[in-house]
């Protein structure tokens, strides 16, 4: 029902930018999709690793495990 006859789904998400958390959005949903897509033979996961909005220092601090 979600994808209709095409059977194709595109999902975009970034768990580090959970800007809709205040509205009840769940980061776990993107994590579940990521796991399912990684395991599926007919799916591709493309990870965008470059950040064009923040300085390298901000990215390094954001990626530190606290």
N, C-alpha and C positions, 0 to 999 in steps of 0.2 A: 504494500500500500504506500509505503514511503517513497519508493522510487518509480512507481508506475511500471510501464512496459519496458522502459529502457534498461532497468536493472543497474543503473549507474548512480553512484553517490559520491559527492565531493564534500569533504569535511575540512574545515580550517580551524585551528585552535592553538592556543599557547597557554599552557598552564601557569606560566610566569606572568601572564597578563590577565588575571582573573578579574577584569573590571566589572563584571556583572555579579560578583559574589554578593553584593548588597541586595540584589534582587532574587537571591536564592539559587543562582547558578551553581552547578556542581562540577568541580574540576575532574572528579572521578569519571564523568561521562566521556570526556576527551581521552582520558587514560585508557578506558575500556576500548574505545574505538581504535586507538593507536595499537593496542595489543592484538585486537582482532585483525586489523588490516595487515600488521606485520606478519601474522601467521597465515593469512589467506593467499592461496596460489594465484588468485585473479585480482589481487589488489597491489597497489604501490603506495609506499609512504615516502614522501619527499620532505626531508628536514631542511628548513631554511636556517642556516647557521650564522649568517651575517646580520649585523645590527647596524642600521644606518641612522638611528634616531638618538643613540646614546654614545658618550665618549667611552673609550676603552677602559678607563678607570671605573666608571659607573657600572659597566658590564662585569668587570672583575669582582667588584664588591657584591653585586647582585648574585653572582654565581658562587660566592663563598658559602660553604656549609657552616651553619651556625650551631 
